[in-house]
Amino acid sequence: MTLNTSMTMSGMSPMIAGATLSPDKTPGRYVGTITFPDGGTRQVTVTWDGPAGKGSTKFSLSVR
């Protein structure tokens, strides 16, 4: 399982934020944290590859 974040800015390379992801006490669940240096709209991608299959999902969030 991976957790990636980025913020696109026109004319610049995407800014990448620090993200961590670790297994929770409950099997199949994970806990993650993301550190953003400033506010703005961010793109978050969660990717998985395990016994039940693989895939990914993306979503946007607003950081204040």
Contacts in CASP RR format, 6 or more apart in sequence:
PFRMAT RR
TARGET T0000
AUTHOR 0000-0000-0000
METHOD contacts of the structure
MODEL  1
MTLNTSMTMSGMSPMIAGATLSPDKTPGRYVGTITFPDGGTRQVTVTWDG
PAGKGSTKFSLSVR
1 21 0 8 1.000
1 30 0 8 1.000
1 46 0 8 1.000
1 47 0 8 1.000
1 48 0 8 1.000
1 49 0 8 1.000
2 21 0 8 1.000
2 45 0 8 1.000
2 46 0 8 1.000
2 47 0 8 1.000
2 48 0 8 1.000
3 19 0 8 1.000
3 20 0 8 1.000
3 21 0 8 1.000
3 32 0 8 1.000
3 34 0 8 1.000
3 44 0 8 1.000
3 45 0 8 1.000
3 46 0 8 1.000
4 16 0 8 1.000
4 19 0 8 1.000
4 44 0 8 1.000
4 45 0 8 1.000
4 47 0 8 1.000
5 16 0 8 1.000
5 17 0 8 1.000
5 18 0 8 1.000
5 19 0 8 1.000
5 34 0 8 1.000
5 36 0 8 1.000
5 42 0 8 1.000
5 43 0 8 1.000
5 44 0 8 1.000
5 45 0 8 1.000
6 14 0 8 1.000
6 15 0 8 1.000
6 16 0 8 1.000
6 17 0 8 1.000
6 42 0 8 1.000
6 43 0 8 1.000
7 14 0 8 1.000
7 15 0 8 1.000
7 17 0 8 1.000
7 36 0 8 1.000
7 40 0 8 1.000
7 41 0 8 1.000
7 42 0 8 1.000
7 43 0 8 1.000
8 14 0 8 1.000
8 43 0 8 1.000
9 15 0 8 1.000
15 37 0 8 1.000
17 34 0 8 1.000
17 35 0 8 1.000
17 36 0 8 1.000
17 37 0 8 1.000
17 42 0 8 1.000
18 34 0 8 1.000
18 35 0 8 1.000
19 32 0 8 1.000
19 33 0 8 1.000
19 34 0 8 1.000
19 35 0 8 1.000
20 32 0 8 1.000
20 33 0 8 1.000
21 30 0 8 1.000
21 31 0 8 1.000
21 32 0 8 1.000
22 30 0 8 1.000
22 31 0 8 1.000
22 32 0 8 1.000
23 29 0 8 1.000
23 30 0 8 1.000
23 31 0 8 1.000
24 30 0 8 1.000
24 31 0 8 1.000
34 42 0 8 1.000
34 44 0 8 1.000
36 42 0 8 1.000
36 63 0 8 1.000
38 63 0 8 1.000
39 62 0 8 1.000
39 63 0 8 1.000
39 64 0 8 1.000
40 62 0 8 1.000
40 63 0 8 1.000
40 64 0 8 1.000
41 60 0 8 1.000
41 61 0 8 1.000
41 62 0 8 1.000
41 63 0 8 1.000
42 60 0 8 1.000
42 61 0 8 1.000
42 62 0 8 1.000
42 63 0 8 1.000
43 58 0 8 1.000
43 59 0 8 1.000
43 60 0 8 1.000
44 58 0 8 1.000
44 59 0 8 1.000
44 60 0 8 1.000
44 61 0 8 1.000
45 56 0 8 1.000
45 57 0 8 1.000
45 58 0 8 1.000
46 56 0 8 1.000
46 57 0 8 1.000
46 58 0 8 1.000
47 54 0 8 1.000
47 55 0 8 1.000
47 56 0 8 1.000
48 54 0 8 1.000
48 55 0 8 1.000
48 56 0 8 1.000
49 55 0 8 1.000
END
